[in-house]
Amino acid sequence: MFTNKNILITGGTGSFGKQYVKTILERYTPNKLIIYSRDELKQFEMEQDFNQDCMRYFIGDVRDRERLIQAMKGVDYVIHAAALKQVPAAEYNPMECIKTNIHGAENVIYAALANDVEKVIALSTDKAASPINLYGATKLVSDKLFVAANNVAGGHKTRFSAVRYGNVVGSRGSVVPFFQKQIDSGADHLPITDARMTRFWITLQQGVDFVLKNFERMHGGEIFVPKIPSVKVSDLATAMAPQLPHKIIGIRPGEKLHEIMCPADDSHLTLEFSDHFVIKPTIQFSRYADFSVNGIGEKGEAVEQGTEYHSGKNPHFLSIEEILSFNQHAAK
């Protein structure tokens, strides 16, 4: 699907972007693979590892609509991964989060339509479901923008969807490297915000594979949610450092005890497939799509009313041994 195509990824120097580029180059032969991001040093460092002829590095911010329009000329597929993601930072700097996560999403949509891009997938987060923090709220708005963009498209061929998943094992700024840094520095305990806390758990490669598959599945307007396991954060700490005690430090600003990916209030819109869920649009599009059958012929069934996909009620929790296996796999 991606061979001989032009692909652009916003925020492409992040953890997802690097793994995505590595995967694309291993499996396909794209015509152009464009990294669009604002940090010149990160682009320089990434270019040392990925300097194939198809690679292009564009300095630019998703807040800059004109630069996005220029960068997307001739592009077939876009992955929108750029965002301000740190929950406490967003609480303290709300306008900056809004400018990137909401206005930036609007600019990506506008630029994709201006260039007749074929398909766009935006990366969302479990924090966008029933949000209590600003980061989650901005990503919920972003999700709504990308869903509604399918109506805005009018006569354009461009289609937009979103992918929502949980914590990525080992990604920059996540808890695994934080715990590892504490362990390596000789800490006498590991800080835990709350012993009851749970999170959805996915490896970077699983996230990349899910996004790639959904380019084939999408009609436009869906929010795709993978079926993934949960972890107890206290179990994670025990798996990584069984010899260290835990110190409860309290929940940080904007943090939840548990995460939700498919809210109960959206259960009338939720379809269950063998390995994922789809949340249908709340609005009707000018074109009809049967979301119960996706682009590769997989069939989904409506979930029961009131069904909620919740990290604390997940039927699949990782054991200590499984956590260690997950972490080792993610580190490769």
HELIX and SHEET records of a PDB file:
HELIX    1   1 SER A   15  ARG A   27  1                                  13    
HELIX    2   2 GLU A   40  ASP A   49  1                                  10    
HELIX    3   3 ARG A   65  ALA A   71  1                                   7    
HELIX    4   4 VAL A   87  TYR A   92  1                                   6    
HELIX    5   5 PRO A   94  ILE A   98  1                                   5    
HELIX    6   6 LYS A   99  HIS A  103  3                                   5    
HELIX    7   7 GLY A  104  ALA A  114  1                                  11    
HELIX    8   8 ASP A  126  ALA A  128  5                                   3    
HELIX    9   9 LEU A  134  VAL A  152  1                                  19    
HELIX   10  10 VAL A  175  ASP A  184  1                                  10    
HELIX   11  11 LEU A  204  ARG A  217  1                                  14    
HELIX   12  12 VAL A  233  MET A  240  1                                   8    
HELIX   13  13 ALA A  264  LEU A  269  5                                   6    
HELIX   14  14 ILE A  320  ALA A  331  1                                  12    
SHEET    1   A10 MET A  55  ILE A  59  0                                        
SHEET    2   A10 LYS A  32  SER A  37  1                                        
SHEET    3   A10 ASN A   6  THR A  10  1                                        
SHEET    4   A10 TYR A  77  HIS A  80  1                                        
SHEET    5   A10 LYS A 119  LEU A 123  1                                        
SHEET    6   A10 ARG A 159  VAL A 163  1                                        
SHEET    7   A10 ILE A 223  PRO A 226  1                                        
SHEET    8   A10 HIS A 276  ILE A 279 -1                                        
SHEET    9   A10 THR A 270  GLU A 272 -1                                        
SHEET   10   A10 GLU A 301  ALA A 302 -1                                        
SHEET    1   B 3 ASN A 167  VAL A 168  0                                        
SHEET    2   B 3 THR A 198  ILE A 202  1                                        
SHEET    3   B 3 SER A 230  LYS A 232 -1                                        
SHEET    1   C 2 LEU A 190  ILE A 192  0                                        
SHEET    2   C 2 HIS A 246  ILE A 248  1                                        
SHEET    1   D 2 ILE A 260  CYS A 262  0                                        
SHEET    2   D 2 TYR A 309  HIS A 310 -1                                        
END                                                                             
